[in-house]
Amino acid sequence: MKFALSTLSTAVMTVMLMGMSVATSANTNMDNVESQNDVPPVTVTQIVDADDERQTGAATAVQTDTTLSVGDNTAINGSASTMHSQGAEQQSRLATLIDPITHKAVDNSYPLEVSSFLSLEQAQNILLQVSPKLAANEAAIAASQYQTDALKTIDNPLVFARVSASAYHVEEDIDLSSLKNGIVNEINNSVDDVIPPIPPTTDLPNFGELVGERLPESYDFNRSGSTTGAGIGVVWPIYTAGRTTALTGASDARTQEAVADSLLDKNELYNTLIERYFKAQLAIIAAYLREDAYDTLQQTDHMAERLFEEGFISRVDRLEAQSALADAKSESVNANNDARLAMIALQRLLRTDYRIKPTTPLFVSSRPLPDVSYFQDLALANHPGLQKVAAKRAQAQQLHALSDTGYKPTVMLYGYGQVEKDPSWVAGISATWKLWGGLDKTASLASSNAQIRQADLSEIEVSDNLLLLVEKNWHDINNAQSRYQALQSNVDLAAEVLRLRQLGLQEGVNTTVDVVQAQTQSLKARTEQAQAANSYVQALAALMQSCGTPLAFNTYLNAADIRLPILYSE
């Protein structure tokens, strides 16, 4: 983005910024800033996006489909519900889109129309939808929740089926010679024992040889075939001594920790958005002020040139006016570059490929804040850091319960039956105890007890740090508020001195150095007051983040009675 500088009236901008602390100036309409033809006698400098002509005010941003609510109790007002309904309608057309910043493809996304003119509330709504960090956190939460759901059925009956089919082929040459010899000898011995002795003239056959002749010396075994089988079995752990409950509880506590981490990241992103949003506003105001000072010094330089030509001032005074004008031009260019960089930072956070123009002004409330104890109570009740510590303690308690189950048995029912014409089956009940080995049960219990104590002590430490942080942020707001109000007299004084010095230069009473010094003081006073307003806003955002209620910032914004001029409006 390039800034095109156009000159309009110094007087208009001076009057406008002199009245920054007046409540009525909060409603100053800047819609007509760009209409230069409406005020031909005087001009105001405006920072114009040189790419505006080719921008349509809408572009494609990227959001993953995992953007879900992460438990922030403070709802976004205004158009949040509208955006949610629009997002639900767009879920039906999820596609793969290209991220405008990294140019990487992002699956399961849908196009999101984002205007180049955004209020803070609109930017907050968009941030929830386009932040890859929040989407990644939601994916982590979903994964943890699914793991918990998976563990809930771990002690349900397990029914399984077994089907088998096999084919076989067996071929072997079996040596039967030793077996044959043994049989022959055994027959001969048996015959001798059974048949009584007969005369030698009688010739009996050899029964062993007769049998042996019929037995082969070897046998070639060759068989092929196939078998099939099927069966159904069931295993049901009817008593697990609380192991399933402990595992499910630990997984659920991890989910709560992931939710707390997501809330921490979301609150930090809200704070980063406020920081970049209002730093962009401050940088744009500073660019206006620098350009306004440059316009004033141009008039001073022109008057000094005329006075020098007429002999009313010396050459040194003329050169001082030229030097001051050159410095003012350089400072104006630098301020415009700073404003451009601040707007780019905001653009990157909202992931658009064009500049975002903030329409919510810097503000200060003259009303006192509630007592610091009110905010400290909010922090102790809402801060996600304490929720994370509570989730850690819950995990330690479940691990303790799981370790305690090591002394108890596991009882299971089981059964298996074959699906055949004449089926066989088996069923029974079993109980198992771990007698020795594996993890040391005593050490495991001691470890879980130590983790519970660690969580308890961490809660005390986190609470102490939160209370101190809340008090620091509360004092920072009060300091910025009093600083802004105190600087109003400096702004009024510097503006009046500048006016008198300019009149004195025309009358020959003052020199160009006097005018330059007065202009410098006026610029310093107005810049310091704008910086004090930004300090108030940033301290308020930090206080709301430390309380765990970042969106409560919007309530204080809407109730503020002092608003700086808005430099962009839709």
C-alpha positions in Angstrom: 0.0 0.0 0.0 1.3 3.4 -0.9 0.1 6.7 0.7 -0.9 9.5 -1.6 -0.7 12.8 0.2 -3.1 15.6 -0.7 -3.1 19.0 1.0 -6.2 20.4 2.5 -6.8 23.1 5.2 -4.4 23.5 8.1 -7.0 25.4 10.0 -9.6 22.7 9.8 -7.2 20.0 11.1 -5.9 22.2 13.8 -9.3 23.0 15.2 -10.3 19.3 14.9 -7.3 18.0 16.9 -7.5 20.8 19.5 -10.9 19.5 20.5 -9.9 15.8 20.9 -10.8 15.8 24.6 -14.2 17.4 24.2 -17.0 14.8 24.2 -18.7 16.4 21.2 -15.6 15.9 19.1 -16.0 12.2 19.5 -18.8 12.4 16.9 -16.8 14.4 14.4 -17.8 13.1 11.0 -14.8 12.4 8.8 -16.8 11.2 5.9 -16.3 14.5 4.1 -12.5 14.5 4.5 -12.1 13.2 1.0 -14.4 15.8 -0.5 -11.7 18.3 -1.3 -13.9 20.3 -3.7 -16.4 21.1 -0.8 -13.8 23.3 1.0 -11.8 25.1 -1.7 -10.3 27.8 0.5 -8.6 25.5 3.0 -7.2 21.9 2.9 -6.6 19.0 5.3 -4.0 16.3 4.6 -5.4 12.8 4.2 -3.7 9.5 3.9 -5.3 7.8 0.9 -4.8 4.2 -0.1 -3.5 4.4 -3.6 -4.9 0.9 -4.3 -8.5 2.0 -3.5 -9.5 2.3 -7.1 -8.8 -1.4 -7.7 -10.2 -2.6 -4.4 -13.9 -3.4 -4.2 -14.0 -3.3 -0.4 -14.3 -7.1 -0.2 -11.8 -9.9 -0.7 -11.3 -13.6 0.1 -9.9 -14.6 3.4 -9.4 -18.2 4.6 -11.0 -20.1 7.5 -10.7 -23.7 8.4 -13.8 -25.7 9.2 -12.6 -26.5 12.7 -13.5 -23.0 14.0 -15.7 -23.8 17.0 -16.6 -22.1 20.3 -13.9 -22.6 22.9 -15.9 -21.8 26.0 -15.5 -18.0 26.3 -18.4 -17.0 28.4 -18.4 -13.4 27.1 -20.2 -13.4 23.8 -19.3 -11.0 20.9 -22.1 -8.5 20.5 -23.5 -7.1 17.3 -23.0 -9.2 14.2 -21.5 -12.3 15.8 -24.7 -14.3 15.5 -25.1 -13.1 11.9 -21.6 -14.2 11.0 -22.1 -17.5 12.7 -25.2 -18.2 10.6 -23.4 -17.1 7.5 -20.6 -19.5 8.3 -23.0 -22.4 8.8 -24.5 -21.7 5.4 -21.0 -21.7 3.9 -20.0 -25.0 5.4 -21.9 -26.7 2.6 -19.5 -25.3 0.1 -16.1 -26.0 1.7 -13.3 -26.1 -0.7 -9.5 -25.7 -0.9 -8.5 -22.0 -0.9 -5.2 -20.2 -1.0 -4.1 -18.3 2.1 -3.5 -14.6 1.0 -0.5 -14.2 3.2 1.5 -17.4 2.8 -0.1 -18.5 -0.5 -0.4 -22.0 0.8 -3.5 -24.2 0.0 -5.8 -24.7 3.0 -8.3 -27.5 2.8 -11.9 -27.5 4.2 -12.2 -23.7 3.9 -14.7 -21.3 2.5 -14.5 -17.7 1.2 -15.2 -14.9 3.6 -16.1 -11.4 2.5 -14.2 -8.8 4.5 -14.6 -5.1 4.1 -11.5 -2.8 4.0 -13.2 -0.6 6.6 -13.5 -2.4 9.9 -14.7 -1.4 13.4 -12.9 -3.1 16.3 -16.0 -5.3 16.9 -16.0 -6.4 13.2 -12.3 -7.1 13.4 -12.8 -9.3 16.5 -15.5 -11.3 14.7 -13.3 -11.8 11.7 -10.2 -12.7 13.8 -12.1 -15.7 15.2 -12.8 -17.0 11.7 -9.4 -16.4 10.0 -6.9 -17.1 12.7 -4.9 -20.4 11.9 -3.8 -20.6 15.5 -7.4 -20.7 16.8 -8.4 -23.2 14.2 -5.4 -25.4 15.1 -6.4 -25.2 18.8 -9.9 -26.3 17.9 -8.5 -29.3 16.0 -6.5 -30.2 19.1 -9.6 -30.0 21.3 -11.6 -32.1 18.9 -8.9 -34.7 18.8 -8.8 -34.9 22.6 -12.6 -35.1 22.8 -12.6 -38.0 20.3 -10.0 -39.8 22.3 -12.2 -39.5 25.4 -15.2 -40.8 23.4 -13.1 -43.8 22.3 -12.1 -44.6 25.8 -15.7 -44.6 27.1 -16.4 -48.0 25.3 -13.2 -49.7 26.4 -15.1 -51.9 29.0 -18.0 -52.8 26.6 -18.3 -56.4 25.4 -15.9 -57.2 22.6 -17.5 -59.5 20.0 -15.3 -60.9 17.3 -15.6 -63.3 14.4 -13.0 -65.7 13.0 -13.1 -67.1 9.5 -10.3 -69.3 8.1 -9.7 -71.1 4.9 -6.6 -73.1 4.0 -5.3 -75.4 1.4 -2.5 -78.0 1.9 -0.3 -80.4 -0.1 2.0 -83.0 1.6 4.4 -85.2 -0.4 7.1 -87.4 1.4 9.0 -90.7 0.7 8.8 -92.6 4.0 11.5 -95.3 4.6 9.8 -98.5 6.0 12.8 -100.9 6.1 13.4 -100.7 9.8 9.7 -101.0 10.5 9.5 -104.0 8.2 12.5 -105.8 9.8 11.0 -105.2 13.2 7.7 -106.7 12.2 9.3 -109.8 10.6 11.4 -110.4 13.7 8.4 -109.9 16.0 6.3 -112.4 14.0 9.0 -115.1 14.0 9.5 -114.7 17.7 5.8 -115.0 18.4 5.4 -118.1 16.2 8.3 -119.8 18.0 6.6 -119.1 21.3 3.1 -120.3 20.3 3.7 -123.4 18.1 5.1 -126.4 20.1 8.2 -128.3 18.8 7.5 -130.7 16.1 9.5 -133.5 14.5 12.3 -132.2 12.3 10.8 -134.0 9.4 7.9 -131.6 9.4 8.7 -128.5 7.3 6.7 -125.3 8.4 6.7 -122.1 6.3 8.6 -119.0 7.5 5.7 -116.7 8.6 7.9 -113.7 9.1 9.2 -113.8 5.6 5.7 -114.4 4.2 4.5 -111.2 5.9 7.7 -109.3 5.1 7.3 -110.0 1.4 4.0 -108.1 1.5 5.5 -105.0 3.2 7.2 -102.4 1.0 10.7 -101.0 1.8 9.4 -97.4 1.4 6.1 -95.5 1.0 5.5 -92.4 -1.2 3.1 -90.2 0.8 1.2 -87.6 -1.3 -1.9 -85.8 -0.1 -3.7 -82.5 -1.1 -6.9 -80.9 0.2 -8.4 -77.8 1.9 -10.1 -76.9 5.2 -12.5 -74.1 6.2 -13.6 -72.9 9.6 -15.6 -70.1 11.2 -16.4 -69.1 14.8 -17.7 -66.2 16.9 -16.2 -65.2 20.2 -16.9 -62.6 23.0 -14.8 -61.1 25.7 -16.4 -58.8 28.3 -14.5 -57.2 31.1 -17.2 -57.0 33.8 -14.9 -55.6 36.5 -11.8 -53.5 35.9 -11.4 -51.9 39.4 -12.1 -48.4 38.0 -9.3 -48.4 35.4 -11.7 -47.4 32.6 -13.2 -44.6 34.6 -9.7 -43.3 35.5 -8.5 -43.5 31.9 -11.6 -41.7 30.7 -11.3 -39.0 33.4 -7.7 -38.4 32.6 -8.5 -38.0 28.9 -11.3 -35.6 29.7 -9.0 -33.5 31.9 -6.6 -33.3 29.0 -9.4 -32.0 26.9 -10.1 -29.3 29.5 -6.5 -28.4 29.5 -6.6 -28.0 25.7 -9.7 -25.8 26.1 -7.8 -23.6 28.6 -4.8 -23.3 26.3 -7.1 -22.3 23.5 -8.7 -19.6 25.7 -5.3 -18.3 26.6 -4.4 -18.1 23.0 -7.7 -16.5 22.1 -7.4 -13.8 24.8 -3.8 -13.1 23.7 -5.0 -12.7 20.1 -7.7 -10.3 21.2 -5.1 -8.3 23.0 -2.8 -8.4 19.9 -5.7 -7.2 17.7 -6.4 -4.2 20.0 -2.7 -3.4 20.1 -2.3 -3.4 16.4 -5.7 -1.8 15.7 -5.2 1.2 17.9 -1.5 1.5 17.1 -2.6 1.9 13.5 -5.0 4.6 14.6 -2.2 6.4 16.5 0.2 6.1 13.6 -2.4 7.6 11.2 -3.1 10.5 13.6 0.6 11.1 13.9 0.9 11.2 10.1 -2.0 13.7 10.0 -0.3 15.8 12.7 3.1 15.7 10.9 1.5 16.7 7.6 -0.5 19.5 9.3 2.8 20.8 10.8 4.3 20.6 7.3 1.4 22.6 5.9 1.9 25.2 8.6 5.6 25.5 8.0 4.9 25.9 4.2 2.9 28.9 5.0 5.6 30.2 7.4 8.2 29.6 4.7 6.2 31.5 2.1 5.7 34.4 4.5 9.5 34.4 5.4 10.3 34.5 1.7 8.2 37.6 1.2 9.5 39.3 4.3 13.1 38.6 3.2 12.4 40.0 -0.2 11.0 43.1 1.4 14.0 43.4 3.8 12.1 42.8 7.0 14.1 39.7 8.1 17.7 38.6 7.7 19.0 35.9 5.5 19.6 33.7 8.6 15.9 33.9 9.4 15.1 32.9 5.9 17.5 29.9 6.0 16.1 28.8 9.3 12.6 28.7 7.8 13.8 26.7 4.9 15.6 24.2 7.2 12.5 23.8 9.4 10.4 23.1 6.3 12.8 20.5 5.1 12.8 18.8 8.5 9.0 18.9 8.6 8.8 17.2 5.2 11.2 14.5 6.3 9.2 13.9 9.5 6.0 13.8 7.5 7.3 11.1 5.1 8.6 9.0 8.1 5.2 9.3 9.8 3.4 8.1 6.7 5.7 5.2 6.4 5.1 4.3 10.1 1.3 4.5 9.5 1.7 2.2 6.4 3.7 -0.3 8.5 1.1 -0.3 11.3 -1.7 -0.9 8.8 0.2 -3.8 7.3 0.6 -5.3 10.7 -3.2 -5.2 11.2 -3.7 -6.6 7.7 -1.4 -9.5 8.4 -3.3 -10.4 11.6 -6.7 -10.4 9.7 -5.1 -12.3 6.8 -6.2 -10.1 3.9 -4.3 -9.1 0.8 -5.3 -5.4 1.1 -5.1 -2.7 3.8 -7.5 -2.6 6.7 -8.7 0.9 7.6 -9.8 1.1 11.3 -13.0 3.0 11.9 -13.1 2.8 15.7 -11.4 5.8 17.3 -8.9 6.0 20.1 -10.8 6.8 23.3 -10.5 7.8 27.0 -13.1 7.7 29.7 -13.2 10.4 32.3 -15.1 8.2 34.7 -13.2 6.4 37.4 -12.7 2.7 37.2 -14.3 0.3 39.7 -12.1 -0.7 42.6 -9.2 -2.9 41.9 -10.7 -5.7 44.0 -13.6 -6.0 41.5 -11.2 -6.8 38.7 -9.2 -9.2 40.9 -12.3 -11.2 41.7 -13.0 -11.4 37.9 -9.5 -12.7 37.3 -9.8 -15.4 40.0 -13.1 -16.5 38.5 -12.4 -16.3 34.8 -8.8 -16.5 33.9 -7.9 -19.5 31.8 -4.6 -19.9 33.5 -6.4 -21.1 36.7 -8.6 -23.3 34.5 -5.5 -24.9 33.1 -4.1 -25.5 36.6 -7.4 -27.1 37.6 -7.2 -29.4 34.6 -3.7 -30.4 35.6 -4.9 -31.3 39.1 -7.8 -33.4 37.7 -5.3 -35.3 35.5 -3.1 -36.0 38.6 -6.2 -37.2 40.5 -7.2 -39.6 37.7 -3.6 -41.0 37.5 -3.7 -41.5 41.2 -7.0 -43.5 40.9 -5.4 -45.5 38.0 -2.4 -46.4 40.1 -4.6 -47.5 43.0 -6.3 -50.1 40.7 -3.0 -52.0 40.6 -4.0 -53.8 43.8 -7.3 -55.0 42.5 -8.2 -57.8 40.1 -9.7 -57.8 36.6 -12.7 -60.1 36.0 -13.7 -61.1 32.4 -16.3 -63.2 30.8 -15.3 -65.0 27.6 -16.8 -67.4 25.1 -16.1 -68.9 21.7 -18.1 -71.1 19.4 -17.4 -72.7 16.0 -20.0 -72.3 13.2 -20.2 -75.9 11.9 -22.6 -78.7 11.5 -21.5 -80.2 14.8 -20.2 -77.0 16.5 -17.9 -77.0 19.5 -17.8 -74.1 22.0 -16.1 -72.9 25.1 -17.2 -70.3 27.8 -16.0 -69.2 31.1 -15.0 -66.5 33.6 -11.5 -65.5 34.6 -10.0 -63.2 37.2 -6.4 -62.0 37.2 -4.3 -60.3 39.8 -0.8 -58.8 39.3 1.2 -60.3 42.1 4.6 -58.9 41.2 6.5 -57.2 38.4 5.8 -54.3 36.1 5.5 -50.8 37.5 6.0 -50.3 41.2 2.5 -49.6 42.5 3.8 -47.8 45.6 6.1 -45.5 43.6 3.3 -44.8 41.1 0.9 -43.7 43.9 3.6 -41.5 45.4 4.2 -39.9 42.0 0.6 -39.0 41.5 0.3 -37.6 45.0 3.3 -35.4 44.3 1.6 -34.2 41.0 -1.5 -33.3 43.0 0.5 -31.3 45.4 2.3 -29.6 42.6 -1.0 -28.5 41.1 -2.2 -27.1 44.4 0.9 -25.0 44.9 0.8 -23.9 41.3 -2.7 -22.6 41.8 -1.5 -20.4 44.7 1.4 -19.0 42.6 -0.7 -18.3 39.6 -3.4 -16.6 41.7 -0.7 -14.4 43.3 0.7 -13.4 40.0 -2.7 -12.7 38.6 -3.6 -10.4 41.4 -0.4 -8.5 41.0 -0.8 -8.2 37.3 -4.4 -6.9 37.6 -3.3 -4.3 40.1 -0.5 -3.1 37.8 -2.8 -2.8 34.8 -5.4 -1.0 36.9 -2.8 1.6 37.9 -1.6 1.9 34.3 -5.1 2.8 33.2 -5.5 5.5 35.9 -2.1 6.9 35.1 -2.9 7.1 31.4 -6.3 8.7 32.1 -4.8 11.4 34.3 -2.0 12.0 31.8 -4.4 12.5 29.0 -6.5 15.0 30.9 -3.4 16.9 32.1 -2.1 17.3 28.5 -5.3 19.1 27.4 -4.1 22.4 28.9 -0.8 21.9 27.0 -2.6 21.4 23.8 -4.7 24.5 24.3 -1.7 26.6 25.3 0.4 25.4 22.4 -2.3 26.1 19.9 -2.8 29.7 21.2 0.9 30.4 21.3 1.2 29.2 17.7 -1.6 31.4 16.6 0.0 34.5 18.3 3.4 33.7 16.9 2.0 33.5 13.3 0.2 36.8 13.8 3.4 38.3 15.3 5.4 37.1 12.2 3.0 38.9 9.9 3.4 42.1 12.0 7.2 41.8 12.2 7.1 41.2 16.0 8.2 37.6 15.9 10.8 35.7 13.9 10.5 32.5 11.9 12.4 30.8 14.7 9.6 31.7 17.1 7.0 30.3 14.8 8.9 27.1 14.3 9.3 26.6 18.0 5.7 27.3 18.6 4.8 24.8 15.9 7.1 22.2 17.4 5.5 22.6 20.8 2.0 22.4 19.4 2.9 19.2 17.5 4.5 17.7 20.6 1.5 18.5 22.8 -1.0 17.0 20.4 1.1 13.9 19.7 1.7 13.3 23.4 -2.1 13.5 24.1 -2.8 11.0 21.3 -0.1 8.7 22.8 -1.7 9.0 26.2 -5.0 7.9 24.7 -3.3 4.9 23.1 -1.6 4.1 26.5 -5.1 4.2 28.1 -6.5 1.8 25.5 -3.6 -0.6 25.7 -3.7 -0.7 29.5 -7.4 -1.3 29.4 -7.0 -4.2 27.0 -4.2 -5.6 29.2 -6.5 -5.3 32.3 -9.3 -7.1 30.5 -7.0 -9.9 29.4 -5.6 -10.3 32.9 -9.2 -10.7 34.1 -9.9 -13.4 31.6 -12.7 -11.2 30.0 -11.1 -9.6 26.9 -14.4 -8.8 25.2 -15.4 -6.7 28.2 -13.1 -4.1 26.6 -16.0 -3.4 24.2 -18.2 -2.3 27.0 -15.8 0.3 28.2 -15.2 1.4 24.6 -18.9 2.0 24.1 -19.2 3.9 27.4 -16.2 6.2 26.8 -17.1 9.9 26.8 -13.9 11.1 25.1 -13.1 10.0 21.6 -10.4 11.1 19.2 -11.4 12.0 15.6 -12.0 9.0 13.3 -9.9 9.2 10.2 -11.7 6.5 8.2 -15.4 5.8 8.1 -17.4 3.6 5.9 
